[in-house]
Amino acid sequence: MSSTPTCAFWLRGRCMRGASCRFKHGATSADEPGKAMLVDTGRILETIEPHSLRAHVDNDDDSVISLTGYEFLSSYNWVDDDNPVIYVPGAPAIWKANEPPFEVTKDQGAYFIDQNTARCATYPAEALFRSLAVMQPDLSMRDFDLVTDRNCLRKLLRFVCADVDQTFRIDVQLQGDVMFLCRWEAELKRIIRGHENFGYGHSFEHATTIFDKAIRDSTGHHRVVRYSLGGVRCLVRYEADGCTDDAGEAGGRAKTAERDDTGDTDDLLGALESMTIAPARVRKANGSVQVLEEGRVVPPSTIIEIKTRASHRRLKIDEVLPQLWFAQTPNLLVGYHTNGHFQEIHKVPMEPEFERWEKQHQAHLKNLVALLKKLRGSARSTKGQRCVVVGMRGRTSRLQIYESTRTRAVLPEDIVNLHEWEEKSQ
């Protein structure tokens, strides 16, 4: 009897069938990378252990690592369509404030793990830059050192904390002087059949949030922010669960706000404040992502992260703090349940927690900044200006840096040509 063949899409990290796939997805140790994770890699350039990063940190530097200059730049929603289509600026789903007690069914259905890659596998960062072209047409990429998804920063932080719970891969590529950290997942979509032990999180979110009528066919809201992390100028994309704000009308005048370093809310940049979003106006693009100008710009102060826990297992804030810190999400809503019966919902303001967490993790944050600079050097040293990072768990966490054999550009040619990617020589 012949064995079941391995899924070719899974080997490339592109299988969207999940548990319903009739081909084998492999069974490798969680401590070691499997075949799929090493696709398009060459020789090992370097192996790093968390403790080795201390040598790259200036011990005489007593400056505090924090997120400074935080600013919301753009946003978009993916549309439920067979082709890659986004609403810009879109809007998060609105919290409906359902009062417990109420009951939801167990999670069931298909859910994205990495929607940006699933919908636009050739250029996963394309939607990010299409939204910037609409909302920040004068943005200069010379003002950035790093473009990344929040997910990549979270994985690298786990490594420097020696807390890698699952082997991971990140693709690193330089475009001029700007380093891209590109998310990689073994599966882009998960199929949950309802009887499996996955919990109630998706069902709870569906029961407590709703998208604006004009963008009701949205499948996720993504936001793009900028900040400096220890001198590294970052452009960061993340997915937002929802918002508490329902002000304004879909298709009406865009409203937004930016938060300064003290956490206050100010008026938005003049350009965004006066921007009018025409209903479903199509913006032509040379790439694969179609842009529909629809939605409203939602202030950062209203963004929420939604979590669920069984009533007997209370959420420990530090478990989720890095996720919220890297996006500066100010509000956490936690629903507690017994077998899907939700009895209470707690709202936790996060800004006081951010300050405490930063103070406790200064050594880790300094090591993270050192690692980001080291990855830039590794990519710069290769012929193609790119490399692959594989983080492995085990008794001792380690990071292996491989040559990358990929040749594809990180962005479509029209976006690359739209920007200048190198610092002007002094």
Secondary structure, 3 states (H helix, E strand, C coil): CCCCCECHHHHCCCECCHHHCCCECCCCCCCCCCCHHHCCEEEEEEEECHHHHHHHCCCCCCCCCCEEEEEEEEEEEEECCCCCEEEEEECCCEECCCCCCEECCCCCEEEECCHHHHHCCCCCCHHHHHHHHHHCCCCCHHHCCEEEEHHHHHHHHHHHCCCCCCCEEEEEEEECCEEEEEEECCECEEEECCCCCCCCHHHHHHHHEECCHHHCCEEEEEEEEEEEECCEEEEEEEEECEECCCCCCCCCECCCEEECCCCCEEECCHHHHCCECCCCEEECCCCCCEEEEEECCCCHHHEEEEEEEECCCCCCHHHHHHHHHHHCCCEEEEEEEECCEEEEEEEEECHHHHHHHHHHCHHHHHHHHHHHHHHHHHHHCCCCCEEEEEEECCCCCEEEEEEECCCCCCCCHHHHHHCCCCCCCC
